[in-house]
Amino acid sequence: MRQEKIAILQEIVDRLKASDSTIVLAYGGLTVAELQELRKAIRPFEGHCLVAKNTLVKKAAEELGWADVSSMLTGSTAVVTAKGDASELAKVVCEFVKKHAKAAVKGGELDKAVLSAAEVEALSKLPSKDQLRAQLLATLMAPATNLVRVFVAPLTGVLYVLKAKAEKDGGAEGGAAE
């Protein structure tokens, strides 16, 4: 293999190793401006969009121990990598694909598991990690909140009775003064 290809292969391997999730995209027919739009959209996730030859991507995947990805590597291929929440990356990429009919999701990788295009689509519909954490926290806090309400309810009832009594007594005195 030529020195240039070895350097490109090493760059692909390094990017795949450094990322938390990867999506393989068919980009045939997209303009440079449209690819720049994708790159700009994934930048907040420390994302990169790398256009590479299928043979080099396949060798990089083999070097990283991924399952057979040759079914994804046909036609024009772009490899989108990012750090952080995989569902957020999938949402951005799937939204991009919906806006640009020439692009299509071929598949992806998450924790060394190869994902089909349908699995990447399903991943895009999941809530983000932050949303899941908030839901979990709300679920864990609900019993404690309800318990506090149960303990406070009798005291609140007594306060309402005392307030009503005070208003009644105050109202009777106010009526007698006139």
N, C-alpha and C positions, 0 to 999 in steps of 0.2 A: 504494500500500500504506500502511496506517495506521502511525503511529509505533510503536505497541505491537508490531505484527507485525514491523516492521523490527528492533526491539530483540531480539525472540525469535529471528529469523532470524540476527542477528549473534551471539547467544549460542550457537546451534547450530553455526554456522560456527567460532566460536572453540574450542568443545569438540572438534569434529572435527579441527581443525588441531592442537590440543594433544595429541591422543591418538596412541598408536602403533597401536592396533587398535580396531575398532568392530564390534559385533554388533547386528543389527536383530532385535528380538524382538516376537512377537505376544503381547500381554498380556491380551487380552479375557477378562473373568471373574475376574481375580485381585483379591484384596482389597488394600487399602492396606497391611495388615500383611505380606502376602506380598511386595509390591513393596519394602517396607522391609527385609525379610529379604534380598532380592537386593541392595539397596543396601549393606547391612551386609557381605554376602559379598564384594563387589567393592571395598570400601573399601581393603583392604591393597594393591591394585594402583593406587591413586589413581584408582579407577573412579567413574564417574557413570552414573546411569540417568536418562535424560531422556525424558519422555513429551511428544510433540510431534505437531502435525498433519502428515499425510503430505505435503501440498503444501509446507510449510516445509522438511521434511527433504529433499524432492526438489530444491528450489531451492538448499539448502545444498550438496547433493551436486554439482549442476551447477556451482556457483560454485567448488568445489574440484577440478573436472575429473574426477570419477568417471565411470565408464561408466554406462549407463542402469540406474537402480535402481528404476524404476517397478514392476517385477514384485514387489519386496519390500514396496512401500508400499501395501498394501491392509489394510483393517481397522484395529484398534487397534495402534499401533506405539510401541514404546519403543526408544530408541537407547542402547545400553550402550557406553561408551567407557572406555578405561584406558590407562595407560602401562606400559611394560615388556613382559614376556613374553606374547605373544599366545596361546600354547597354555595358559598358566595361566588367563587370562580365559575362554577357550573351555571349559576344564574346569569352571570354576565355573558358568558360564552353562548348560552342557549338564547338569550335575548338578542345577541348579535346575529346569530344564525336565523332567527325569525325575521329580522329586519333585512337580511341579505340572503336572498334565495339561492345564490350561487355557492354559498358556504354550507357545510354540513358537518355535524359531529360524527366522527368515525368510532370513537370510543375514548377510553381514558385509563388512568392508573391511580389507585389510591391504596396506600399501605401495601405495596407490592402485589395487589390484586388487580387484574386486568378487568376493566369495565366495558360493557357493550354501550352502544349509542343510547339504547333505551335506559340503561342504568344511569348514565350521565344525565339524561333527561329527568329521571326520577330523583336523582341527587339534587338537581336544581330546584325541585319543588319542596325540598325539606327546609325547615326553618334554619336560620344561622345558629352557630354555637351560642352566641349571646342570647338569642331568643329562647333557645332550649334551656339555658341556664336560668333565665328569668322565669320560665314556666316551672322549672323544678323548684326554684326558690319559693315561688308563690304556692305551689303544692305543699311544700314543707311548712310554710308559714301559716297556712289556712287553719290547721287544728289549733295552733297557739292563739291565733286571732279570735277564733270562735270561743275558746276557753276563757279568754279575757272578757269577751262580751257576756258570757254566762255569769261570771263572777261580778261584773259591774251592774248587771240588769236589776237585781234587788235594790242596790243602793240608788240607782237611777229612779226606780219606782218610788222609793221613799222620798227622794228629793222632789219629784213631781207632786206627790201628795202634800208635802210641806208647802210647796210653792202655791198650790191651789188653795190651801187653808189660809195662807198669808194674803192672797189676793181676795179671798172671800171676806176675811176679817178687815182688810184694808178697804174693801169696797163697801162694807156695812158702815164703817166709821165715816167714810167719805160721804155716804148717803145721809147720815144722821147730822152731819155738820151743816148741810144745806138748809 
